[in-house]
Amino acid sequence: PMDIQQPQLPVSDGTGEPVFTPPTTVEMETQIDEDSGLEVQVEVQVPASHKEGFYNILICGTDNAGTCTDTIMIARLDVTDHSLALLSVPRDTLIYGNYTVPKINSVYAGAGGGVAGIEALEAKLAETLGFQVDGYVLIQLEAFIELVDLAGGVEFNVPERLYYSDPSQDLYIDLQPGLQTLDGVQAMGLVRYRGYDMADIARTGVQQDFIKALAAKYLSFTTLSKLPELAQVLQENVITDLSLGNMVYFGQELLQCDFDAMFTHTLEGEGQAYVNGQDCYALFPEAMLEVVNAYFNPYDAEITLDNVTVRTKESLG
């Protein structure tokens, strides 16, 4: 429709990279009128405040080489009502920036990986989604396998027959459909499998369901005794800016949450957005904002198209 507002071109910081523009609210401020010398009330734009007890944590998983963040999720916890939400950002999401492969899973490696890489990814997500996360957790493949095994496996309903073999990646997936207890290696095959009809979009749904099942297992009374071992695995294999105190606090709050009521969503978009010969996934800005404002907006003001930089298929001409 002609009356739909289109997202603006990115505001650059002078390096070619877009910048994050957070939402603002209007407040009245007392100023002195230069002509009369009297006090007058004027409207001023101020940064929106952060909701109390509302946290968005970035969760990423690297590929076998440890260079691409093939799993990108944002987990939201609201401690005021103990509600949970999980947002998946497709790995092929089209982005602006100086990248040979203009996909969001290229950002981490493009900044050199490690802390610099994850901070660059945080910045890219902020400009794309319109809000900044409150922390991050980057999980390596081996750590994921250890976490599942430490929990004694996770019961999960495998949606269909999964088979894939790639010796170059040392990746072998062979799972039958149905409810079963998956060990770490099997779980890794489950979350990495891409042979669905909907490819990565279907994969993100499976990943969301498995993360819910894994978290619920760790927060059950049968695995609480393994928290010291869990802390050691996280310390050795996870890059995070969360302190031990942060993790203990979130763990205590999560014990009061209903994981069955968790809202999960994968950002909507369309494929066949080609850049440099790469098939990318272009997000739908308005559909994204509807979900972000309903479940993930940490501010006391609405996030609008003015606060986001989304590279759409139309922008490619």
C-alpha positions as a LaTeX table, in Angstrom:
\begin{tabular}{lrrr}
\hline
Residue & $x$ (\AA) & $y$ (\AA) & $z$ (\AA) \\
\hline
Pro1 & 0.00 & 0.00 & 0.00 \\
Met2 & 1.16 & 3.50 & $-0.84$ \\
Asp3 & 0.54 & 4.89 & 2.66 \\
Ile4 & 3.04 & 2.54 & 4.38 \\
Gln5 & 5.99 & 4.48 & 5.73 \\
Gln6 & 9.30 & 3.24 & 4.36 \\
Pro7 & 12.37 & 2.87 & 6.62 \\
Gln8 & 14.90 & 5.62 & 6.26 \\
Leu9 & 18.36 & 5.16 & 4.76 \\
Pro10 & 20.93 & 4.48 & 7.48 \\
Val11 & 22.47 & 7.33 & 9.43 \\
Ser12 & 26.22 & 6.86 & 9.11 \\
Asp13 & 28.93 & 7.56 & 11.65 \\
Gly14 & 31.28 & 8.60 & 8.85 \\
Thr15 & 32.86 & 5.17 & 8.42 \\
Gly16 & 30.11 & 3.74 & 6.26 \\
Glu17 & 28.53 & 1.94 & 9.21 \\
Pro18 & 25.01 & 2.94 & 10.31 \\
Val19 & 24.53 & 4.12 & 13.89 \\
Phe20 & 21.93 & 3.26 & 16.51 \\
Thr21 & 19.36 & 5.98 & 17.25 \\
Pro22 & 17.41 & 5.09 & 20.43 \\
Pro23 & 13.83 & 6.25 & 20.96 \\
Thr24 & 13.13 & 9.46 & 22.83 \\
Thr25 & 10.33 & 10.92 & 24.92 \\
Val26 & 9.13 & 14.51 & 25.29 \\
Glu27 & 9.60 & 16.30 & 28.60 \\
Met28 & 8.91 & 19.86 & 29.71 \\
Glu29 & 11.96 & 21.87 & 30.68 \\
Thr30 & 12.21 & 25.31 & 32.25 \\
Gln31 & 14.34 & 27.74 & 30.24 \\
Ile32 & 14.99 & 31.48 & 30.28 \\
Asp33 & 13.51 & 33.34 & 27.31 \\
Glu34 & 16.29 & 35.45 & 25.74 \\
Asp35 & 13.96 & 38.30 & 24.78 \\
Ser36 & 11.89 & 38.67 & 27.97 \\
Gly37 & 14.24 & 37.17 & 30.53 \\
Leu38 & 11.31 & 35.20 & 31.93 \\
Glu39 & 11.11 & 31.51 & 32.69 \\
Val40 & 9.22 & 29.53 & 30.04 \\
Gln41 & 8.29 & 25.86 & 29.66 \\
Val42 & 9.54 & 24.22 & 26.47 \\
Glu43 & 9.31 & 20.70 & 25.11 \\
Val44 & 12.63 & 18.83 & 24.80 \\
Gln45 & 13.48 & 15.38 & 23.46 \\
Val46 & 15.23 & 13.16 & 26.02 \\
Pro47 & 16.41 & 9.54 & 25.73 \\
Ala48 & 13.73 & 7.04 & 26.68 \\
Ser49 & 14.13 & 5.37 & 30.07 \\
His50 & 14.81 & 1.65 & 30.46 \\
Lys51 & 11.99 & $-0.38$ & 32.04 \\
Glu52 & 12.87 & $-1.67$ & 35.49 \\
Gly53 & 13.40 & $-5.43$ & 35.71 \\
Phe54 & 13.30 & $-5.88$ & 31.92 \\
Tyr55 & 16.33 & $-7.65$ & 30.43 \\
Asn56 & 17.32 & $-8.64$ & 26.88 \\
Ile57 & 20.29 & $-11.02$ & 26.65 \\
Leu58 & 22.00 & $-11.88$ & 23.35 \\
Ile59 & 22.70 & $-15.60$ & 22.94 \\
Cys60 & 24.94 & $-16.70$ & 20.06 \\
Gly61 & 26.40 & $-19.98$ & 18.89 \\
Thr62 & 29.42 & $-20.21$ & 16.62 \\
Asp63 & 29.93 & $-22.66$ & 13.77 \\
Asn64 & 32.55 & $-25.41$ & 13.83 \\
Ala65 & 35.31 & $-23.00$ & 12.78 \\
Gly66 & 34.26 & $-20.54$ & 15.47 \\
Thr67 & 34.05 & $-17.66$ & 12.98 \\
Cys68 & 30.35 & $-17.26$ & 12.11 \\
Thr69 & 27.48 & $-16.79$ & 14.54 \\
Asp70 & 25.06 & $-19.19$ & 12.88 \\
Thr71 & 22.68 & $-19.01$ & 15.84 \\
Ile72 & 21.58 & $-15.54$ & 16.97 \\
Met73 & 18.85 & $-15.23$ & 19.60 \\
Ile74 & 17.68 & $-12.61$ & 22.08 \\
Ala75 & 16.20 & $-13.93$ & 25.31 \\
Arg76 & 13.96 & $-11.52$ & 27.23 \\
Leu77 & 13.17 & $-11.83$ & 30.93 \\
Asp78 & 10.71 & $-9.53$ & 32.71 \\
Val79 & 11.14 & $-10.05$ & 36.45 \\
Thr80 & 8.02 & $-8.02$ & 37.26 \\
Asp81 & 5.73 & $-10.75$ & 35.89 \\
His82 & 8.34 & $-13.50$ & 35.26 \\
Ser83 & 7.45 & $-13.77$ & 31.59 \\
Leu84 & 9.88 & $-14.98$ & 28.95 \\
Ala85 & 10.31 & $-14.38$ & 25.23 \\
Leu86 & 12.83 & $-15.63$ & 22.68 \\
Leu87 & 13.58 & $-13.91$ & 19.38 \\
Ser88 & 15.59 & $-15.56$ & 16.58 \\
Val89 & 17.42 & $-13.47$ & 14.00 \\
Pro90 & 18.00 & $-15.53$ & 10.83 \\
Arg91 & 21.71 & $-15.99$ & 10.07 \\
Asp92 & 21.27 & $-14.75$ & 6.47 \\
Thr93 & 19.59 & $-11.48$ & 7.47 \\
Leu94 & 20.56 & $-8.75$ & 4.98 \\
Ile95 & 22.45 & $-5.82$ & 6.54 \\
Tyr96 & 24.19 & $-2.57$ & 5.64 \\
Gly97 & 27.93 & $-2.19$ & 6.10 \\
Asn98 & 31.26 & $-2.93$ & 4.51 \\
Tyr99 & 30.91 & $-6.71$ & 4.28 \\
Thr100 & 31.76 & $-8.93$ & 1.32 \\
Val101 & 28.95 & $-11.19$ & 2.49 \\
Pro102 & 26.28 & $-8.73$ & 3.72 \\
Lys103 & 24.66 & $-11.11$ & 6.20 \\
Ile104 & 24.38 & $-10.62$ & 9.94 \\
Asn105 & 26.32 & $-13.80$ & 10.70 \\
Ser106 & 29.36 & $-12.15$ & 9.06 \\
Val107 & 29.58 & $-9.34$ & 11.62 \\
Tyr108 & 31.30 & $-11.33$ & 14.37 \\
Ala109 & 34.14 & $-12.58$ & 12.16 \\
Gly110 & 34.37 & $-9.25$ & 10.35 \\
Ala111 & 35.34 & $-7.57$ & 13.63 \\
Gly112 & 37.92 & $-10.22$ & 14.45 \\
Gly113 & 35.80 & $-12.44$ & 16.67 \\
Gly114 & 36.08 & $-12.60$ & 20.45 \\
Val115 & 34.85 & $-9.69$ & 22.54 \\
Ala116 & 35.32 & $-7.20$ & 19.68 \\
Gly117 & 33.26 & $-9.44$ & 17.41 \\
Ile118 & 30.38 & $-9.86$ & 19.81 \\
Glu119 & 30.33 & $-6.12$ & 20.58 \\
Ala120 & 30.16 & $-5.40$ & 16.85 \\
Leu121 & 27.25 & $-7.83$ & 16.58 \\
Glu122 & 25.53 & $-6.11$ & 19.52 \\
Ala123 & 25.85 & $-2.78$ & 17.72 \\
Lys124 & 24.49 & $-4.21$ & 14.44 \\
Leu125 & 21.50 & $-5.73$ & 16.24 \\
Ala126 & 20.81 & $-2.43$ & 18.02 \\
Glu127 & 20.66 & $-0.48$ & 14.77 \\
Thr128 & 18.52 & $-3.22$ & 13.20 \\
Leu129 & 16.05 & $-3.86$ & 16.03 \\
Gly130 & 15.99 & $-0.45$ & 17.70 \\
Phe131 & 17.18 & $-1.47$ & 21.17 \\
Gln132 & 20.41 & $-2.40$ & 22.91 \\
Val133 & 20.80 & $-5.72$ & 24.70 \\
Asp134 & 21.75 & $-5.82$ & 28.37 \\
Gly135 & 24.35 & $-8.57$ & 28.05 \\
Tyr136 & 25.63 & $-11.34$ & 25.84 \\
Val137 & 26.54 & $-15.03$ & 25.93 \\
Leu138 & 28.61 & $-16.60$ & 23.13 \\
Ile139 & 28.61 & $-20.39$ & 23.22 \\
Gln140 & 31.09 & $-22.57$ & 21.34 \\
Leu141 & 30.01 & $-25.88$ & 19.84 \\
Glu142 & 31.94 & $-28.01$ & 22.32 \\
Ala143 & 30.38 & $-26.12$ & 25.23 \\
Phe144 & 26.89 & $-26.78$ & 23.89 \\
Ile145 & 27.62 & $-30.51$ & 23.69 \\
Glu146 & 29.00 & $-30.49$ & 27.25 \\
Leu147 & 25.97 & $-28.59$ & 28.57 \\
Val148 & 23.55 & $-31.16$ & 27.15 \\
Asp149 & 25.59 & $-34.10$ & 28.43 \\
Leu150 & 25.97 & $-32.51$ & 31.86 \\
Ala151 & 22.18 & $-32.33$ & 32.08 \\
Gly152 & 21.98 & $-36.05$ & 31.37 \\
Gly153 & 20.56 & $-35.46$ & 27.92 \\
Val154 & 17.36 & $-33.65$ & 26.96 \\
Glu155 & 14.06 & $-35.25$ & 26.01 \\
Phe156 & 12.89 & $-33.79$ & 22.71 \\
Asn157 & 10.41 & $-34.58$ & 19.96 \\
Val158 & 12.49 & $-34.68$ & 16.75 \\
Pro159 & 10.12 & $-33.29$ & 14.07 \\
Glu160 & 11.20 & $-35.48$ & 11.14 \\
Arg161 & 13.90 & $-37.83$ & 9.86 \\
Leu162 & 17.19 & $-35.91$ & 9.95 \\
Tyr163 & 20.16 & $-37.19$ & 7.99 \\
Tyr164 & 23.21 & $-35.26$ & 6.81 \\
Ser165 & 26.88 & $-36.10$ & 6.31 \\
Asp166 & 29.70 & $-33.61$ & 5.74 \\
Pro167 & 33.20 & $-34.98$ & 6.52 \\
Ser168 & 34.77 & $-31.57$ & 5.80 \\
Gln169 & 32.95 & $-30.16$ & 8.85 \\
Asp170 & 33.15 & $-33.42$ & 10.82 \\
Leu171 & 29.35 & $-33.17$ & 10.89 \\
Tyr172 & 27.23 & $-36.32$ & 10.87 \\
Ile173 & 23.51 & $-36.11$ & 11.64 \\
Asp174 & 21.38 & $-39.24$ & 11.85 \\
Leu175 & 18.19 & $-38.88$ & 13.90 \\
Gln176 & 14.87 & $-40.69$ & 13.71 \\
Pro177 & 11.63 & $-38.74$ & 14.24 \\
Gly178 & 9.76 & $-38.87$ & 17.54 \\
Leu179 & 10.19 & $-38.26$ & 21.27 \\
Gln180 & 13.62 & $-39.32$ & 22.54 \\
Thr181 & 16.44 & $-38.30$ & 24.87 \\
Leu182 & 19.24 & $-36.61$ & 22.93 \\
Asp183 & 22.84 & $-36.54$ & 24.11 \\
Gly184 & 25.16 & $-33.62$ & 23.36 \\
Val185 & 26.33 & $-34.76$ & 19.93 \\
Gln186 & 22.80 & $-35.64$ & 18.82 \\
Ala187 & 21.49 & $-32.30$ & 20.10 \\
Met188 & 24.21 & $-30.48$ & 18.16 \\
Gly189 & 23.11 & $-32.28$ & 15.00 \\
Leu190 & 19.51 & $-31.31$ & 15.71 \\
Val191 & 20.18 & $-27.58$ & 16.07 \\
Arg192 & 22.58 & $-27.45$ & 13.10 \\
Tyr193 & 20.42 & $-29.37$ & 10.61 \\
Arg194 & 19.31 & $-27.20$ & 7.66 \\
Gly195 & 17.58 & $-29.67$ & 5.36 \\
Tyr196 & 14.03 & $-28.61$ & 6.17 \\
Asp197 & 11.71 & $-27.33$ & 3.43 \\
Met198 & 11.95 & $-23.87$ & 5.05 \\
Ala199 & 15.73 & $-24.26$ & 5.67 \\
Asp200 & 17.01 & $-21.78$ & 8.28 \\
Ile201 & 13.56 & $-20.48$ & 9.21 \\
Ala202 & 12.43 & $-23.97$ & 10.22 \\
Arg203 & 15.76 & $-24.56$ & 11.94 \\
Thr204 & 15.34 & $-21.51$ & 14.17 \\
Gly205 & 11.98 & $-22.88$ & 15.37 \\
Val206 & 13.62 & $-26.19$ & 16.30 \\
Gln207 & 16.44 & $-24.30$ & 18.04 \\
Gln208 & 13.96 & $-22.27$ & 20.06 \\
Asp209 & 12.10 & $-25.38$ & 21.19 \\
Phe210 & 15.30 & $-27.15$ & 22.17 \\
Ile211 & 16.65 & $-24.15$ & 24.11 \\
Lys212 & 13.39 & $-24.08$ & 26.06 \\
Ala213 & 13.70 & $-27.80$ & 26.83 \\
Leu214 & 17.38 & $-27.48$ & 27.83 \\
Ala215 & 16.72 & $-24.48$ & 30.09 \\
Ala216 & 13.78 & $-26.22$ & 31.74 \\
Lys217 & 15.96 & $-29.28$ & 32.37 \\
Tyr218 & 18.67 & $-27.20$ & 34.02 \\
Leu219 & 16.15 & $-25.43$ & 36.22 \\
Ser220 & 14.56 & $-28.68$ & 37.38 \\
Phe221 & 15.31 & $-29.98$ & 40.86 \\
Thr222 & 17.14 & $-33.00$ & 39.39 \\
Thr223 & 19.93 & $-30.87$ & 37.89 \\
Leu224 & 20.28 & $-28.02$ & 40.40 \\
Ser225 & 22.97 & $-30.06$ & 42.16 \\
Lys226 & 25.13 & $-29.77$ & 39.03 \\
Leu227 & 25.35 & $-25.98$ & 39.17 \\
Pro228 & 29.07 & $-25.99$ & 40.19 \\
Glu229 & 29.93 & $-28.17$ & 37.17 \\
Leu230 & 27.75 & $-25.94$ & 34.99 \\
Ala231 & 29.60 & $-22.86$ & 36.18 \\
Gln232 & 32.93 & $-24.48$ & 35.27 \\
Val233 & 31.76 & $-25.36$ & 31.74 \\
Leu234 & 30.51 & $-21.82$ & 31.22 \\
Gln235 & 33.71 & $-20.30$ & 32.56 \\
Glu236 & 35.90 & $-22.36$ & 30.23 \\
Asn237 & 33.84 & $-22.34$ & 27.03 \\
Val238 & 31.60 & $-19.27$ & 27.04 \\
Ile239 & 32.38 & $-15.62$ & 26.31 \\
Thr240 & 30.04 & $-13.37$ & 28.30 \\
Asp241 & 29.91 & $-9.96$ & 29.95 \\
Leu242 & 27.59 & $-11.29$ & 32.66 \\
Ser243 & 29.13 & $-11.63$ & 36.09 \\
Leu244 & 28.67 & $-14.71$ & 38.28 \\
Gly245 & 26.30 & $-12.61$ & 40.38 \\
Asn246 & 24.28 & $-11.74$ & 37.25 \\
Met247 & 23.96 & $-15.40$ & 36.32 \\
Val248 & 22.93 & $-16.43$ & 39.84 \\
Tyr249 & 20.30 & $-13.67$ & 39.88 \\
Phe250 & 18.87 & $-14.66$ & 36.49 \\
Gly251 & 18.87 & $-18.30$ & 37.52 \\
Gln252 & 16.84 & $-17.51$ & 40.63 \\
Glu253 & 14.36 & $-15.45$ & 38.63 \\
Leu254 & 14.05 & $-18.12$ & 35.92 \\
Leu255 & 12.99 & $-20.65$ & 38.56 \\
Gln256 & 9.77 & $-18.64$ & 38.88 \\
Cys257 & 9.04 & $-18.59$ & 35.12 \\
Asp258 & 6.67 & $-20.78$ & 33.14 \\
Phe259 & 8.69 & $-22.05$ & 30.16 \\
Asp260 & 5.58 & $-23.52$ & 28.54 \\
Ala261 & 4.20 & $-19.97$ & 28.26 \\
Met262 & 7.38 & $-18.56$ & 26.67 \\
Phe263 & 6.73 & $-16.51$ & 23.52 \\
Thr264 & 9.03 & $-17.50$ & 20.64 \\
His265 & 9.38 & $-15.78$ & 17.28 \\
Thr266 & 11.62 & $-15.75$ & 14.21 \\
Leu267 & 11.89 & $-12.41$ & 12.40 \\
Glu268 & 9.84 & $-12.43$ & 9.22 \\
Gly269 & 11.28 & $-11.60$ & 5.82 \\
Glu270 & 11.92 & $-12.87$ & 2.31 \\
Gly271 & 14.80 & $-14.58$ & 0.54 \\
Gln272 & 16.25 & $-14.09$ & $-2.93$ \\
Ala273 & 17.72 & $-10.72$ & $-1.97$ \\
Tyr274 & 20.99 & $-11.04$ & $-3.86$ \\
Val275 & 24.12 & $-9.02$ & $-3.02$ \\
Asn276 & 27.56 & $-9.95$ & $-4.40$ \\
Gly277 & 26.08 & $-13.25$ & $-5.55$ \\
Gln278 & 24.86 & $-14.09$ & $-2.03$ \\
Asp279 & 21.23 & $-15.00$ & $-1.38$ \\
Cys280 & 20.25 & $-12.99$ & 1.71 \\
Tyr281 & 17.12 & $-12.78$ & 3.87 \\
Ala282 & 15.53 & $-9.31$ & 3.87 \\
Leu283 & 13.46 & $-8.45$ & 6.94 \\
Phe284 & 9.98 & $-6.89$ & 6.87 \\
Pro285 & 10.50 & $-3.70$ & 8.98 \\
Glu286 & 6.91 & $-3.15$ & 10.11 \\
Ala287 & 6.33 & $-6.79$ & 11.04 \\
Met288 & 9.59 & $-6.71$ & 13.00 \\
Leu289 & 8.61 & $-3.57$ & 14.90 \\
Glu290 & 5.22 & $-5.02$ & 15.81 \\
Val291 & 6.88 & $-7.97$ & 17.56 \\
Val292 & 9.70 & $-5.92$ & 19.07 \\
Asn293 & 7.32 & $-3.39$ & 20.63 \\
Ala294 & 4.98 & $-6.09$ & 21.93 \\
Tyr295 & 7.61 & $-8.34$ & 23.55 \\
Phe296 & 11.18 & $-6.98$ & 23.49 \\
Asn297 & 11.08 & $-3.18$ & 23.73 \\
Pro298 & 12.99 & $-2.25$ & 26.92 \\
Tyr299 & 12.12 & 1.43 & 26.75 \\
Asp300 & 9.18 & 3.47 & 28.02 \\
Ala301 & 8.64 & 4.79 & 24.45 \\
Glu302 & 7.68 & 3.05 & 21.24 \\
Ile303 & 10.42 & 2.02 & 18.83 \\
Thr304 & 9.61 & 3.37 & 15.36 \\
Leu305 & 11.04 & 3.19 & 11.85 \\
Asp306 & 13.12 & 6.26 & 12.73 \\
Asn307 & 15.01 & 4.16 & 15.29 \\
Val308 & 15.88 & 1.19 & 13.06 \\
Thr309 & 18.02 & 0.55 & 10.00 \\
Val310 & 16.64 & $-2.36$ & 8.01 \\
Arg311 & 18.05 & $-3.20$ & 4.61 \\
Thr312 & 15.01 & $-4.30$ & 2.64 \\
Lys313 & 14.79 & $-6.11$ & $-0.66$ \\
Glu314 & 13.42 & $-2.93$ & $-2.25$ \\
Ser315 & 16.57 & $-1.03$ & $-1.22$ \\
Leu316 & 18.56 & $-3.28$ & $-3.59$ \\
Gly317 & 16.68 & $-1.90$ & $-6.60$ \\
\hline
\end{tabular}
